[in-house]
Amino acid sequence: GSAAFQLQTCNDNSQPHIPYDLDTPTIWSGRYTASGTTRTFWKTLRSSDGTASRISAAATSNCLTPGNKPLRIGCSNAGEMFNGIYSEVIYYNSALTDEAMESITEGLYVKWLA
């Protein structure tokens, strides 16, 4: 089967959506810009030749505001739930450079998919 993964803000059900195959090990990584107006995420999986295959999607939203708020992974405040398995979740409380994102994703690829 297949489904679509979404990095959502402010209950915005528009883009970005990235399709994925169920039961296929996948590394998901995502981030918001420091201004909170752009959200981007990447899907990394192992290609048939053993190399990393990546696609990305981005969308804009300006509804993020500072403050102490819940972080929901795999569920929404409306009761929607992800029916799958997370092997590892890493959260950073500061912005990462493109180089840091690439390095972290490569490390996760080696750990989980290589």
N, C-alpha and C positions, 0 to 999 in steps of 0.2 A: 504494500500500500504506500500511499504518499500523503504528505501534509504540507503545511506552510508554516514557517517560523517567522515571528514578528518581534521586533524591538519596539515597544510601544511606550508612548508618553501621553499623559492627560486623557486616557481612554480614546486616543486617536486610532481608529481602526483602518486608516488608509495605509499607504506605503510606509516603511518597506516590508515586503514579504519575500522570503526566499523559500522556494519549494525544496523538500528533501524526501528521501526514501526512508520509510520506517525500517528499523533494524539495520541501518547502515551507520557505523561509528562515524561521528562528525564532531569537529571542533567548531564551536561558535564563539566568536569574539565580537565585541561591540563597544561603542563609546559615543558620548555626546561631546560636542565642542564646548570649550570653556564658557561661551556665551549661552549655551543651552539651546541653540537654534537649529543645530544639525545633528541628526543621529545616524550613525553608520554601523553596519555590522557585516561580518564576513563569515562565510561557510568554508571550512577547509576539510577535505577528505582525501583519502588515498586513492589515486588513480590506478588503473589496472597495471600500469608499468611500475608502480611503487612510488611514484613521485607525488608531491602535494598538488592538489587541484583546488583553486580558490575562486569563489565568486563573491561579489559584494553588492550591497544595495544601500541607498541613502535616502533620507527624507528630511524635511525641515519642519520645525514646530517651535513656537516661541512661548510655550505655556509653562516652562519650568521656572520656578522661583526658589530662592534660597530658603532654607529652614530644615528642621528635623522632620523627616517624612519617612514612611515605610518603604522599604525596598522589597518588591515582590518578585520572586523567581519561580516561574512555573504556575503562577496563579494570578488572578486579578481581584480587584476589590468587588467585582460583580460575581465572584464564585466560579469563574472559568478556570479549568485546571489542565495542566500538561500531564499526559499519561505516558511517562517514559522514565528513563533512568539518567540521572546526572552522575558522572564519575568524579567530577571536580568542578568547583566554582571558585574563581579568584576575583576579588573585588578590590579596586584601588580607589582611594579617596582623593586622588589628584590626577590631573591629566597626564597621559603618557604621550611621548613623542611617537612619530611614525616608526622610527627605528626600534623603540622599546616594544611597540605592539608587534612588530615583525619578529623580534627576538623571542618574545614570550610565546607567540603562536608557533614558531618553529620548535621551541622547547616542548610544547604540548604535543605537537605532531610526533616528535621523536619518542616521547613518553607513551603516547596512546595509540598511534597509528602506524609507525614505521615498522 
